[in-house]
Amino acid sequence: MLVEEAIRSRASIKVFSDEPVAPAVIERCLEAAVWAPNHHLTEPWQFRVIAGEMRELLAQTVKASMLHDATGLDVAVMQAKALKERRGLLSAPAIVTVYSDTGADERATRENFAACAAAVQNILIMAHSAGLAGIWRSSRIYELPRVRSALRVHEAALFVGAIFLGYSLQRTVKRRRTPAADKTYWLQAEDFDSSYGDDGALEPRFTV
Ligand SMILES: Cc1cc2nc3c(=O)[nH]c(=O)nc-3n(C[C@H](O)[C@H](O)[C@H](O)COP(=O)(O)O)c2cc1C
């Protein structure tokens, strides 16, 4: 599959068959992930693969955590939430969570996170070109201390996404994008002429 075709035809898929994904295919996606650009070669990504029975164990950890934190809240509400999370976790045969290492300062942390986002896109594109479907999901459950502990993720690492992978049971997905031209401005020489107001302050000019 050509790169442009893979980028354009990838779509977030939410409904998967029960067919397991071969570990080798997931490994291929993760090998693609690590070729993402990353400043100072920090290689800030931490991947955790949760497949098969591990999803059920994770669902139990999530439930235990939710009930533990439910002080004063209706336990039945928390149980219903935990059940919903369990359904979500079991909806795809494999989940890859991506966490980002923090950096020496706020800027480095932000750059690490950006690198991890690029790694996620590599996973999605590689998965798509290998015939898999996927979706980047976010949920607070991946921030829970018990979940971090089970996943062996450092408490400071930033959660980037949970990538659900499997074989699609969805037919067509309607997708829409604003043309890039609507979000783009090509700079002109006059843009570099500073414009100052009467008080000498620089007047901001927003064109996009
Ligand atoms: C940071 C991030 C978090 C996302 N979290 C969710 C999510 O929790 N649930 C969901 O259904 N989709 C989630 N998505 C997927 C987007 O909804 C999806 O990419 C968007 O609808 C565009 O569709 P497409 O991927 O098919 O182009 C997330 C995407 C990103 C980038």
Ligand as a Chemical Component Dictionary entry (heavy atoms), coordinates in Angstrom:
data_LIG
# 
_chem_comp.id                   LIG 
_chem_comp.type                 NON-POLYMER 
_chem_comp.pdbx_formal_charge   0 
_chem_comp.three_letter_code    LIG 
# 
loop_
_chem_comp_atom.comp_id 
_chem_comp_atom.atom_id 
_chem_comp_atom.alt_atom_id 
_chem_comp_atom.type_symbol 
_chem_comp_atom.charge 
_chem_comp_atom.model_Cartn_x 
_chem_comp_atom.model_Cartn_y 
_chem_comp_atom.model_Cartn_z 
_chem_comp_atom.pdbx_ordinal 
LIG C1  C1  C 0 -5.787  11.916 21.471 1  
LIG C2  C2  C 0 -6.935  11.165 20.851 2  
LIG C3  C3  C 0 -7.850  10.539 21.672 3  
LIG C4  C4  C 0 -8.933  9.833  21.130 4  
LIG N1  N1  N 0 -9.811  9.197  21.978 5  
LIG C5  C5  C 0 -10.886 8.562  21.471 6  
LIG C6  C6  C 0 -11.806 7.901  22.326 7  
LIG O1  O1  O 0 -11.637 7.863  23.548 8  
LIG N2  N2  N 0 -12.876 7.310  21.773 9  
LIG C7  C7  C 0 -13.088 7.305  20.409 10 
LIG O2  O2  O 0 -14.092 6.762  19.959 11 
LIG N3  N3  N 0 -12.193 7.882  19.562 12 
LIG C8  C8  C 0 -11.114 8.498  20.053 13 
LIG N4  N4  N 0 -10.191 9.077  19.206 14 
LIG C9  C9  C 0 -10.323 8.881  17.747 15 
LIG C10 C10 C 0 -10.975 10.057 17.084 16 
LIG O3  O3  O 0 -12.305 10.167 17.512 17 
LIG C11 C11 C 0 -10.902 9.866  15.547 18 
LIG O4  O4  O 0 -9.547  9.883  15.160 19 
LIG C12 C12 C 0 -11.675 10.947 14.832 20 
LIG O5  O5  O 0 -13.038 10.746 14.981 21 
LIG C13 C13 C 0 -11.356 11.007 13.342 22 
LIG O6  O6  O 0 -11.682 9.787  12.729 23 
LIG P1  P1  P 0 -10.611 8.966  11.857 24 
LIG O7  O7  O 0 -9.541  8.505  12.793 25 
LIG O8  O8  O 0 -11.404 7.820  11.277 26 
LIG O9  O9  O 0 -10.099 9.887  10.806 27 
LIG C14 C14 C 0 -9.098  9.770  19.721 28 
LIG C15 C15 C 0 -8.152  10.402 18.898 29 
LIG C16 C16 C 0 -7.077  11.082 19.451 30 
LIG C17 C17 C 0 -6.072  11.734 18.536 31 
# 
loop_
_chem_comp_bond.comp_id 
_chem_comp_bond.atom_id_1 
_chem_comp_bond.atom_id_2 
_chem_comp_bond.value_order 
_chem_comp_bond.pdbx_ordinal 
LIG C1  C2  SING 1  
LIG C2  C3  SING 2  
LIG C2  C16 DOUB 3  
LIG C3  C4  DOUB 4  
LIG C4  N1  SING 5  
LIG C4  C14 SING 6  
LIG N1  C5  DOUB 7  
LIG C5  C6  SING 8  
LIG C5  C8  SING 9  
LIG C6  O1  DOUB 10 
LIG C6  N2  SING 11 
LIG N2  C7  SING 12 
LIG C7  O2  DOUB 13 
LIG C7  N3  SING 14 
LIG N3  C8  DOUB 15 
LIG C8  N4  SING 16 
LIG N4  C9  SING 17 
LIG N4  C14 SING 18 
LIG C9  C10 SING 19 
LIG C10 O3  SING 20 
LIG C10 C11 SING 21 
LIG C11 O4  SING 22 
LIG C11 C12 SING 23 
LIG C12 O5  SING 24 
LIG C12 C13 SING 25 
LIG C13 O6  SING 26 
LIG O6  P1  SING 27 
LIG P1  O7  DOUB 28 
LIG P1  O8  SING 29 
LIG P1  O9  SING 30 
LIG C14 C15 DOUB 31 
LIG C15 C16 SING 32 
LIG C16 C17 SING 33 
# 
